[in-house]
Amino acid sequence: MNLLYALGTQSVYAQVQTAPPVTVGLGLTNLGTISEVMVWVLDTIVAIAVPLLVLWLIYVGFMFVFARGHKDALKEAKSAFGSISRNY
């Protein structure tokens, strides 16, 4: 006896769905209102600024590590860290 016959056979039908709109490039397909444009601009700025900020923090951290107590190097590292905290 066939296992499928013993368990009962069922037909399965796939639903027809339309594909979502294809976004090419920067994803500018559904920007209908000013608020959607503003959200897109701010999201783009954050997507670029956050990695740059993290890289700058890592660089300043290395500046502190490599200063090794030298007053001039520490002053430069503190100045770089201060510029991060003031600008962001």
C-alpha contacts under 8 A as a table, 3 or more apart, distances in Angstrom:
res1	aa1	res2	aa2	distance
1	M	5	Y	7.32
1	M	6	A	7.13
2	N	5	Y	5.25
2	N	6	A	6.29
3	L	6	A	5.04
3	L	7	L	6.23
4	L	7	L	5.20
4	L	8	G	5.94
4	L	9	T	6.03
5	Y	8	G	5.07
5	Y	9	T	6.09
21	P	29	T	7.65
22	V	29	T	8.00
23	T	26	L	7.37
23	T	27	G	4.89
23	T	28	L	6.87
23	T	29	T	6.11
24	V	27	G	5.97
24	V	28	L	7.75
25	G	28	L	7.74
27	G	30	N	7.97
28	L	31	L	6.10
31	L	34	I	7.78
31	L	36	E	5.47
31	L	37	V	5.73
32	G	36	E	6.67
32	G	37	V	7.61
33	T	36	E	5.30
33	T	37	V	6.49
34	I	37	V	5.06
34	I	38	M	6.16
35	S	38	M	5.02
35	S	39	V	6.12
36	E	39	V	5.10
36	E	40	W	6.15
37	V	40	W	5.07
37	V	41	V	6.14
38	M	41	V	5.09
38	M	42	L	6.11
39	V	42	L	5.19
39	V	43	D	6.00
40	W	43	D	5.11
40	W	44	T	6.13
41	V	44	T	5.14
41	V	45	I	6.23
42	L	45	I	5.04
42	L	46	V	6.15
43	D	46	V	5.16
43	D	47	A	6.05
44	T	47	A	5.03
44	T	48	I	6.35
45	I	48	I	5.28
45	I	49	A	5.92
46	V	49	A	5.05
46	V	50	V	5.79
47	A	50	V	6.04
47	A	51	P	7.25
48	I	51	P	6.20
48	I	52	L	6.73
49	A	52	L	5.19
49	A	53	L	6.05
50	V	53	L	5.06
50	V	54	V	6.23
51	P	54	V	5.09
51	P	55	L	6.19
52	L	55	L	5.13
52	L	56	W	6.15
53	L	56	W	5.07
53	L	57	L	6.17
53	L	84	I	7.99
54	V	57	L	5.09
54	V	58	I	6.27
55	L	58	I	5.11
55	L	59	Y	6.21
56	W	59	Y	4.98
56	W	60	V	6.15
57	L	60	V	5.10
57	L	61	G	6.08
57	L	81	F	7.64
57	L	84	I	7.87
58	I	61	G	5.00
58	I	62	F	6.33
59	Y	62	F	5.15
59	Y	63	M	6.31
60	V	63	M	4.82
60	V	64	F	6.39
60	V	77	A	6.14
60	V	80	A	6.57
60	V	81	F	6.35
61	G	64	F	5.19
61	G	65	V	6.32
62	F	65	V	4.93
62	F	66	F	5.98
63	M	66	F	5.28
63	M	67	A	5.98
63	M	73	A	7.54
63	M	74	L	7.80
63	M	77	A	5.56
64	F	67	A	5.17
64	F	68	R	7.30
64	F	73	A	7.77
64	F	74	L	6.35
64	F	77	A	5.77
64	F	78	K	8.00
65	V	68	R	6.16
67	A	70	H	5.54
67	A	71	K	7.90
67	A	73	A	5.01
67	A	74	L	5.63
67	A	77	A	7.83
69	G	73	A	7.75
69	G	74	L	6.71
70	H	73	A	5.46
70	H	74	L	6.07
71	K	74	L	5.10
71	K	75	K	6.02
72	D	75	K	5.06
72	D	76	E	6.28
73	A	76	E	5.08
73	A	77	A	6.19
74	L	77	A	5.01
74	L	78	K	6.02
75	K	78	K	5.14
75	K	79	S	6.10
76	E	79	S	5.04
76	E	80	A	6.23
77	A	80	A	5.08
77	A	81	F	6.15
78	K	81	F	5.03
78	K	82	G	5.95
79	S	82	G	4.97
79	S	83	S	6.23
80	A	83	S	5.16
80	A	84	I	6.54
81	F	84	I	5.15
81	F	85	S	6.40
82	G	85	S	5.15
82	G	86	R	6.04
83	S	86	R	5.17
83	S	87	N	5.94
84	I	87	N	5.37
84	I	88	Y	5.88
85	S	88	Y	5.55
